[in-house]
Structures are given as structure tokens and as C-alpha cells.
């Protein structure tokens, strides 16, 4: 029996780029010659809803609410309803503009008399200063985003309260220890958004005619729609087997025991999906009595059982194939600019090919993280040349050369190897990733990463307090973070910091001191973006597994029959950390725009806080410490520049003359000249061609020194001389 798989991401994730799980799985299935079709029902539903026909239907459906006595409608929704013709007239043009197909519309939108405006536009006064730095296209994107958010507010109030652009009915999926509420919602008649989803799903199932239907559920905001899709297929195509996998079950459903879940799904698989799916294909198609499963929940004799009797090992990263984005409407995703945070903007604007440098995390110790689960615990890097092969393959397929490496934390040595390989292959790519602020990110490594196309990194500073960083087992200090972010910033790579407050045992003093550190980092210009997250205790992290070590008490030891990840707890300090949220976020918003550094920290809070104990020059002093001149003998020496033009001339002084050489180099931005004596110059020409980026052999600092000393003396004197220092500024790197 020939198998055909249909793989979907249910509504909603991002609007600007597909969530990569289905593309990863399709890429793997290609290596096994298994036929598959993938779909992103999130973007499909959005495009159906936000279209001329979609809005005509929407206003038609909502009109009944306006005729019901006693149904209270806000003035905002009344305004949008009254302006419905304007919305219907403009919607298709706006969506095309956000898809990048209609760029001239920006001029119309920026006139601010083209789009109908409701309450979201009230925030525009605050943003006038931001538009000073935005071009016409960006400003128009932001205004178009506000326009869509106005329509979204109308939908939530008048049509479907569960709607959200990047999530649907998220509340039902968040910490759903019991399946009751979600089950109850699924017994109600489908909502307006459900009906759009089901009509699209029905057409796709009809076209694909699959034997196995896989639903990837990355987040709580996809869960309800996943069940709705499964419910419809069960009712209308009972012959199709249905399985759920993805980030949500991997973290939340590991102790699943509620059998009602299997009225909708036949299987739920955990962790890496390749072998579990391969075994499901065998189980569904073979007639053997004993079936093999890999990390799979199913119903047997009316009870939920977990089966892991497969003899197959998980595939190595080199064997899983290249993510395949075919079937997805890559030219139809919409780029929005919701907020002026530069990193969040990268999340929501533009299309990124998603790849992974390494499975898992090479550090794997942070105490707030799910380090007991395979997606963190099992660390396996991919070779740089294979990564580059995959990048080239994906660029050909998608026509896009932007890459987001979705690593937990990309390893510095692999980032170095990848950058060298990108430069050797002369690829023009743009990329960004998540890192740890390791001291390995030297000035030269950051320059290399920038040269290869790296434009941004994000990393966890978490709590800017050395005591808490130690308790978190982060393996970094605030001082080290400052030096690394300086190196990235000076290389022209944007830095985003994940910040955390409310970590167990964190005192009010430490929260305020952490804010002061963040203020100084922004004031020094070495952080460009950040976001405060409140600590959440999860079941699979060291804090969740051993709460007593961290001074916290779980609210209950009872394990839910459905989801089990976020844990309620009480902290021994008894501090209500919620009250800091507004002040931390408001101050950060201002720091990100280079203002309000001179405000007292007290000004951000409407309750009394202690004075900071951090030296006002702590970060400044940390950055002042000079670098030592010791170069590791095994450091790699690389020349990124080109071949110079060389001239010989004679220099005379007090009756003596000696032969000199002059080198003129052409950098992308400027040309520069250096001079050396003839012997050193001849050696320099030779060594630059040896250590050029285009060569596959890497030379170490020790080898370069030994090469010099076969012909000349005083290597250190030459290495730290003016000509070499000039080359160091223009692409002579020691890595």
C-alpha cells in the first residue's frame, strides 16, 4: 500500500514566514522517497479572512450583533462597522503591499488619508520620533499593521473572541492540566474562524488524499485549531490516521493520560519526529500483528499507553535531509511591523529560511531551561560544509538568501567554521541566530561573522546579577557579557538580550540592580534590543525538578491528565514580582530608543524602590580593561582582503638607502596603503596568499610565526608594527 502524508501547521504562528517543522519533516521524508504534501493553514486562513470577499462576509456575520438589543458594542467597533466600505475597498491592496507585491502603495498609505483609522492609530503620536528613522516602506508597513490590528480588534469583539494574529484560542492551550475546558469548547458548534479553517482543510484533504495526517503543534496558540482539524477529519474521513507532534506535545503532554484526546488523534509522538513518523508509516501500512513505535502515545484496549519498542535509533543530523519548503505559498506571506523593537521586527518582517546549526544545546546547564528533555539534552552539531550545502539548496528552492538559525545556542566554533565556509564559497547571505555570551566571541570572530553575512544575535543575559547568574548556572558574568556585546556591536552586528525577573530567591534589590546594569549597557551603546520575561517554572527544568534547592515550593504535586509543564509555585522571598513588569518594560522601551538614561530608576515605578548598589560606571570600567597581547599559538590566522598592488622604491636617510615596498589594498569602502622593507614585504605577499580566505588550509598563528622565522627575525616586533596593525583593521583576523 502506497503511503501519502499530509503535514500541516494549524492556525496561527507567524504571518511573515512558515514555521519550519513541516518543512523539516518533508525534507526527511524526501530522503525515504515517501510522498508528502505540506500546508500552513495559518497563512491560508488569514488570507481568506483578510480579503475583499472575507471582509464582506465578516461584516455580514457581525451585522446581527448590531441588531441585538442589550448587546453592548464599543464605539471603536461601531466606527469600524460604519467604515466597512472603506475597509472592503482597501484590504486587497494592503495585503498585496504587505506581501511585497505592491510597493508603490506606500506613498498612498503614508499620506494618512488612504486607510480608515480606528483606535490602534491613537498610538501614532507616540511614534512620530520613530518614523524619523523609518523609510517610507517601513512607515507604510507599520500603518498597514495598525489597520489590520483594528480589524482584528473588531473580530475579537464582534465575531470570535479567540482570534489573534499569531495564536488562536491560546488561553485554552495554556497550562491546560485538565482536558475538560478544551473538550467542552470542541463540543460547541464551530466558530466563524473554524468554519473558514474547515472549508480550506476539506479542499486540501480532498486534493492530497493522504493515508496519514500529521499535525505539528508548536505552541499553545495552535492547540485548539489542531483538535478542530483532527475532529473534522475523524468525522468525515475516518480511514485517515491522525498524529500530533511538535513543540507543544514535546514539553506539555509527556504525562498524558486522558483517553478523550484519542477521540481526535490516533497517535501523539514526542521529541524528534523522524523515527516516530517512519515507524507510524510502517504501523499504518503493514499487516504485522506486532507494531513498533518510537516515543508514541496511543489508545490500546481503551487505555492510554506509551510505546517505545522501536529498535531504530534517532537519525544523525547529517541524515535528515534539507528542509523542503515546496507546497508552501512563499510569495504570499505578509511582513508586518508591529512594534519598534528591532529584534521583534526581524521576527515579523521578511521571509527567513530556517535551519539548525546544532541539535540541542552545547551548554545544557541553565536551571530555568528544559535541560532534561532531548531537544536541549541531546547535543549534535552539523558540519559547516553540509550546512552550506543545505543553504545553497534552500536558496535555489525558495529564491531567498536570508537564514534564521533556530538553535537553542549556536556554538562559537561552529559559527566560525560556517562563516569561513560561506566566505570561501563566496555566498551572499544574511543570517542571524541565538547565542550564549561566551568569551570566545572575540573582536576578530565578530568581524568574521559580520563579513559572512551575520546581522544580529540574541542571547540570554537573564538576570544581570552575578549571584543569580551563578545560581542559574549560566556560565557568564555581567562583565563578560558587556565585553562580548561590545565586540558584536563594534563589528556592526545587532545584539538582543533576553532579560528575566522574578527568578527564585531574587530580591527587590537585585531586580533594581539588574535594571541599572541594563541601563548602563544601553547607555554604552553595546545593546540595541532587549525584552523582559517573567520567570516561569517548568516541569522539566532543574528548578521544576528540584524546587527545594531553589527556595521554592510547588503549589501542588498532582500531575494533570492532559498538559503538564508550567508549574504554580510560591517563592520563599514572598515578593510579588508582577508589580515590576510595567516599570521594567517601560524603561527598556525608552532605553532602546536612546533616551531617558538620566532618569532616576525610581521614576519608572509608582511604588518605593531601594537605590541601586551598582557603581554608575560599572560597565564603562569593565569595557576599559585592555586586551592582553598574548595570542594563542593554535589560533587561526585568516586574511579576508584581496591581493594588493605592489610598488618597489628606495628610501634614503643620512646617506644610507634601503629598498622598500609599498602595498595598496582596496577594501569595499576605501583604499589604503602600507609600507614595509623589502624582505618583510616579500614575506608578507607570500603569507597573505597562503592565509587568504579562499584557501581551504587554515594556518595557525604558530605556523605563521615559524614561517616568518625561517627567513627573518623579531616576529613579535613585526606583528605588532604599524603595517600589520593597519591590516588587522582591514580583515587580517586571528581566530
Buried (B, 14 or more C-beta within 10 A) or exposed (E): EEBEBBBBBBBBBBBBBBBBBBBBBBBBBBEEEBEBBBBBBBBBBBBBBBBBEBBBBBBEBBEEBBEEEEEEBBEBBBBBBEBBEBBBBBBBBBBBBBBBEBEEBBEBBBEEEBBBBBBBBEEBEEBEEBBEEBEEBBBBBBBBBBBBBBBBBBBBBBBBEBBBBBBBBBBBBBBBBEBEEBBEBBEEEBBBBBBBBBEBBBEBBEEBEBBBBBBBBBBBBBBBBBBBBBBBBBEEBEEBBBBBBBBBBBBBBBBBBBEBBBEBBBBBBBBBBBBBBBBBBBBBEEEEEEBBBBBBBBBEEEEBEBBEEBEEEBBEBEEBBBBBBBBBBBEBBBBBBBBBBBBBBBBBBBBBBBBBBBBBBBBBEBBBBBBBBBBBBBBEBBBBEEBBBBBBBBBEBBEBBBBBBBBBBBBBBBBBBBBBBBBBBEBEBBBBBBBBBBBBBBBBBBBBBBBBBBBBBBBBBBBBBBEBBEBBBBBBBBBBBBBBBBBBBBBEBBBBBBBBBBBBBBBBBBBBBBBBBBBBBBBBEBBBBBBBBEBBBBBBBBBBEEBEEBBBEBEEEEEBBBBBBBBEBEBEBEBEBEEBBEBBBBBBBBBBBEEBEEEEBBEBBEEEBEEBEBEEEBBEEBBEEEEEEEBEEEBBBBBBBBEBEEEEEEEEEEEEEEEBBBBEBBEEEEEBEBBBBBEBBBBBBEBBEBBBBEEEEEBBBBBBBEBBEEEBEEBEEBBEBEBBEBBBEBBBBBB
